[in-house]
């Protein structure tokens, strides 16, 4: 098609508070024609609304790009609509959520607590609880869509990482170059001149300092000198063939019983742990509750540095240690990816070495059935 003209594809209001999608396009200059009517997207100044309907891991890995755009353009007010992960964006003054996150009138957009941590029994919940865009966005892989909301004109800027590239999953260096190309395309089409000059160390998310609970503050001084091991027991939503939660918890139970000299921390309480003294639960004991903002995941990141061994899962929500202050962990904390995901670990390590100018690796792999041996023989 060329130029700045793109086809209007939809003009349907779901109700008076929800947006109408007008323009769908992607960075190959494709557009979907439904009405045949065309609109010059340069005729008005669109507000920028970063958009991502997926889970925390998908949001977390494009977080530094979004945050850096905001930091590099302080005179511009940006907006965002994310289904999850709002706590990661606290402290960015020129980034505003499109509508109140906890608004009662939007309760239908809330997701059940069981789903937040990707319980396998809730696979259908995602399709039943949509956010503003999910119900009217025809293709999540499209880059941009214009819409009207509360009398303002917006362009939805898709930050789902698979809208940035299709095949190099978790290849952050490739993701960054794709994001830069997308920014150049955005500036050209919509008449913006947003700055986007990325320094290597800013390739990591910068998590805010969030409030910790009184229960954790009371617990830490009494336990920080113990040999602390953190093992995630969230079921990875995107890794359905990993293990079920019963298997994960059963292995952790055996680890606790077989290693009474260690103290194990897990994110989620389960009654299978009842009677075991050397285990602590982030939700029950600290009050790190699961919700749409994913505050619990940011709080968990702040306690990992007190642990000698951290066992993550093949899920982006367990990789919050990959942040801008990663060097603060020092040599005290060792990170292992649970499962035979060598390529996954390789790409995380590539990201770490490239961004930090390092030659070593930050994460190693341990097989599904090798975790108990690792924990038992680890040099604490």
C-alpha positions in Angstrom: 0.0 0.0 0.0 2.8 2.4 0.9 2.6 5.9 2.3 0.6 6.8 5.4 -2.8 5.4 4.4 -4.2 2.4 6.1 -7.6 0.7 5.9 -10.2 1.1 8.5 -11.1 -2.3 9.8 -13.6 -2.0 12.5 -15.9 0.7 13.9 -17.9 -1.1 16.6 -18.3 0.1 20.2 -18.8 -2.6 22.8 -20.0 0.0 25.3 -19.4 3.7 25.9 -16.2 3.1 27.8 -14.5 0.7 25.5 -12.3 1.5 22.5 -13.0 1.1 18.8 -10.3 -0.3 16.7 -9.9 1.5 13.4 -6.5 0.7 11.9 -4.6 -2.6 12.0 -1.2 -2.8 10.5 2.2 -4.4 10.9 5.8 -3.6 10.1 5.7 -5.2 6.7 3.2 -2.5 5.7 0.3 -4.9 5.5 -3.2 -3.9 6.5 -6.4 -5.8 6.7 -9.2 -4.2 4.6 -12.7 -4.7 5.7 -14.6 -1.6 4.7 -12.3 -0.4 2.0 -12.3 3.1 3.6 -8.9 4.7 4.2 -7.6 7.0 6.8 -4.5 9.2 6.9 -3.0 8.4 10.2 -0.8 11.6 10.1 -3.8 13.9 10.2 -4.1 13.7 14.0 -1.7 13.2 16.9 -2.3 9.9 18.5 -1.5 9.2 22.1 0.8 6.2 22.6 -0.7 3.3 24.5 1.6 0.3 25.0 -0.4 -2.9 24.9 0.1 -6.5 26.0 -2.6 -9.0 26.9 -0.3 -11.8 27.9 1.2 -12.9 31.1 4.0 -11.4 33.3 6.9 -13.1 31.5 5.8 -11.7 28.2 5.5 -8.2 29.7 8.7 -8.5 31.8 11.1 -9.0 28.9 9.9 -6.0 26.9 9.7 -3.9 30.1 13.1 -2.3 29.6 12.1 -1.1 26.1 8.9 0.5 27.3 10.5 2.1 30.4 13.4 3.4 28.3 11.1 5.1 25.8 9.4 6.8 28.7 12.7 7.8 30.3 14.1 9.1 27.0 11.0 11.2 26.2 10.2 12.8 29.6 8.0 15.5 28.1 5.6 12.9 26.5 2.8 11.3 28.5 2.5 7.7 27.6 -0.3 5.2 28.4 -0.4 1.5 28.7 -2.9 -1.3 29.0 -1.5 -4.6 30.4 -3.5 -7.4 31.7 -0.8 -8.3 34.2 2.3 -6.9 35.8 1.4 -3.3 36.7 3.6 -3.3 39.8 6.7 -3.5 37.5 5.9 -0.1 36.1 5.6 1.8 39.5 7.7 4.9 39.6 7.6 5.9 35.9 5.9 9.3 36.2 5.0 9.7 32.5 3.4 6.3 32.1 -0.3 6.1 33.0 -2.5 3.0 32.9 -5.4 3.6 30.5 -8.0 3.1 33.2 -8.0 2.3 37.0 -6.5 -1.1 37.5 -8.8 -2.0 40.4 -11.9 -0.3 39.2 -15.1 -2.1 40.3 -16.8 -1.3 37.0 -14.1 -3.3 35.3 -14.3 -6.3 37.5 -15.2 -8.5 34.5 -11.6 -7.9 33.4 -10.2 -9.5 36.5 -8.6 -12.9 36.3 -9.2 -15.6 38.9 -6.4 -16.0 41.5 -5.9 -19.6 40.5 -5.1 -18.5 36.9 -2.5 -15.8 37.9 0.1 -18.4 38.5 -0.9 -20.5 35.5 -2.7 -23.4 37.1 -3.2 -26.0 34.4 -6.8 -26.5 35.4 -7.6 -23.0 34.3 -6.6 -23.1 30.7 -10.0 -21.8 29.6 -10.1 -18.8 32.0 -7.9 -16.7 29.8 -10.5 -16.8 27.0 -13.4 -16.0 29.3 -11.9 -12.9 31.0 -10.8 -10.4 28.4 -9.2 -7.0 28.7 -10.4 -4.0 26.7 -8.5 -5.0 23.5 -8.8 -8.7 23.7 -12.5 -8.7 22.6 -12.0 -6.6 19.5 -8.4 -7.0 18.5 -8.4 -9.3 15.4 -4.8 -10.4 15.5 -2.4 -10.1 18.5 0.6 -10.4 16.2 -0.3 -7.1 14.6 1.9 -4.2 15.6 -0.5 -1.2 15.9 -4.2 -0.4 16.1 -5.7 3.0 16.5 -8.7 3.5 18.7 -10.8 6.2 20.5 -11.2 6.1 24.3 -12.8 8.7 26.5 -12.6 11.3 23.8 -8.9 10.8 23.1 -7.2 9.2 20.1 -4.7 6.4 20.7 -2.5 4.1 18.8 -2.1 0.7 20.5 1.6 -0.2 20.4 1.8 -4.0 20.7 4.6 -5.0 23.0 3.9 -8.8 23.1 7.3 -10.1 22.3 6.0 -12.5 19.6 4.7 -9.4 17.8 8.3 -8.3 17.6 9.7 -11.5 16.2 8.2 -14.8 15.3 10.9 -17.5 15.8 13.7 -16.4 18.1 11.8 -16.9 21.4 13.7 -15.5 24.3 16.6 -14.2 22.2 16.8 -10.8 23.8 19.5 -9.4 21.5 17.3 -10.2 18.5 14.3 -8.8 20.4 16.0 -5.5 21.0 16.9 -5.0 17.3 13.4 -5.9 16.4 12.0 -3.3 18.9 14.3 -0.7 17.4 13.0 -1.4 13.9 9.5 -1.2 15.2 10.2 2.2 16.8 11.5 3.5 13.5 8.4 2.2 11.7 6.2 3.8 14.4 7.9 7.2 14.1 7.6 7.1 10.3 4.0 6.1 10.1 2.6 8.2 13.0 4.7 11.3 12.6 6.5 10.9 16.0 10.2 11.5 16.7 10.5 9.5 19.9 14.1 9.0 21.1 15.3 5.4 21.4 19.0 5.1 22.1 19.6 2.0 24.2 22.7 1.5 26.3 23.6 -2.2 27.0 23.0 -2.2 30.8 19.5 -0.8 30.3 18.6 -4.0 28.4 17.5 -5.3 31.8 14.2 -4.4 33.5 14.5 -2.0 36.4 12.2 -3.2 39.1 10.8 -0.7 41.5 11.3 -1.0 45.3 7.9 -2.2 46.4 6.5 -2.4 49.9 7.3 -5.6 51.7 4.9 -7.0 54.3 5.4 -6.6 58.1 5.4 -10.4 58.3 8.4 -10.7 56.0 10.2 -7.9 57.8 9.7 -9.8 61.1 10.8 -13.1 59.6 14.0 -12.0 57.8 16.2 -11.0 60.8 15.5 -14.4 62.4 16.3 -16.4 59.4 18.7 -14.6 57.0 21.7 -16.5 58.4 20.1 -19.9 57.6 21.0 -21.8 54.5 18.1 -20.6 52.4 17.0 -22.3 49.2 14.2 -20.9 47.0 12.3 -23.3 44.7 9.5 -22.0 42.6 6.4 -24.2 42.7 4.3 -22.2 40.2 3.1 -24.3 37.3 4.5 -22.7 34.1 1.5 -21.9 31.8 3.6 -22.0 28.6 5.3 -25.3 29.5 2.5 -27.7 29.7 4.7 -30.8 29.3 7.0 -29.9 32.2 5.5 -31.5 35.3 2.2 -31.2 37.2 2.1 -29.2 40.4 1.7 -32.4 42.4 5.1 -33.7 41.1 6.8 -30.4 41.7 5.6 -30.2 45.3 6.3 -33.9 46.0 10.0 -33.3 45.0 10.2 -30.2 47.2 8.7 -32.2 50.1 11.4 -34.8 49.7 14.1 -32.1 49.6 12.8 -30.6 52.9 12.6 -33.9 54.7 16.0 -35.1 53.4 17.8 -31.8 54.2 16.7 -30.7 57.6 19.8 -28.4 57.8 18.3 -26.3 55.0 15.4 -23.9 55.0 13.3 -23.9 51.8 11.1 -21.1 50.6 8.4 -21.6 48.0 5.9 -19.1 46.6 2.7 -21.1 47.2 1.4 -23.0 50.2 0.0 -26.4 49.7 -1.4 -28.8 52.4 1.1 -31.4 51.3 3.7 -29.4 53.2 1.8 -29.6 56.5 4.0 -30.8 59.4 7.3 -29.9 57.7 9.1 -27.3 59.7 11.9 -26.2 57.4 9.7 -24.7 54.7 8.2 -21.2 54.4 5.5 -20.0 52.0 5.5 -16.5 50.4 1.7 -16.4 50.2 0.7 -17.8 53.6 3.6 -16.6 55.7 4.6 -13.4 54.1 1.3 -12.3 52.6 2.8 -12.1 49.1 -0.6 -12.7 47.5 -1.2 -13.5 43.8 -3.2 -10.8 41.9 -3.4 -9.1 38.6 -0.6 -6.6 39.4 1.9 -9.4 40.0 3.2 -7.5 43.0 4.0 -10.8 44.6 6.5 -11.6 41.8 8.3 -8.3 42.4 8.3 -8.9 46.1 9.8 -12.4 45.6 12.6 -10.9 43.5 13.6 -8.8 46.5 14.1 -11.8 48.7 16.0 -14.0 46.2 19.3 -12.2 47.1 19.1 -13.6 50.6 19.0 -17.2 49.2 22.1 -19.3 48.4 20.4 -21.4 45.8 17.5 -20.4 43.6 15.7 -22.9 41.4 13.6 -21.3 38.7 11.1 -22.9 36.2 10.9 -22.6 32.4 8.6 -19.5 32.8 9.3 -15.8 32.5 7.7 -15.0 35.8 10.5 -16.9 37.6 13.3 -14.9 36.0 12.9 -11.6 37.7 16.5 -11.9 38.9 17.4 -10.9 35.3 17.1 -7.2 36.2 19.2 -4.1 36.0 20.6 -4.7 39.5 21.6 -8.3 38.8 25.2 -7.7 40.0 23.8 -7.1 43.5 23.4 -10.8 43.9 27.1 -11.3 43.7 28.6 -14.8 44.1 26.3 -15.6 47.0 23.3 -16.7 44.9 23.4 -19.5 42.4 20.6 -19.8 39.8 19.4 -23.1 38.3 16.8 -23.6 35.6 14.8 -26.7 36.5 14.4 -29.0 33.5 16.2 -29.9 30.3 16.0 -26.5 28.8 19.6 -25.9 27.7 18.7 -23.6 24.8 16.5 -21.5 27.2 19.4 -21.2 29.6 21.8 -20.4 26.7 19.7 -17.4 25.6 19.3 -16.1 29.1 23.1 -16.3 29.5 23.7 -14.6 26.2 21.5 -11.8 27.3 23.4 -11.5 30.6 26.8 -11.5 29.0 25.9 -9.1 26.3 24.3 -6.6 28.6 26.8 -6.8 31.4 29.9 -7.3 29.4 30.6 -10.6 31.2 32.1 -13.8 30.0 30.5 -16.1 32.6 27.0 -17.6 32.8 24.4 -16.5 35.3 22.2 -19.6 35.1 22.7 -23.3 34.8 20.4 -26.2 34.2 19.5 -29.1 36.4 17.4 -32.0 35.1 13.9 -32.7 36.3 15.1 -35.7 38.3 18.5 -34.2 39.3 17.2 -31.5 41.6 17.3 -33.5 44.8 21.0 -34.4 44.2 21.9 -30.8 43.4 20.3 -29.5 46.6 21.9 -32.3 48.7 25.4 -31.8 47.3 25.5 -28.1 46.7 28.4 -26.2 48.3 26.5 -23.9 50.7 
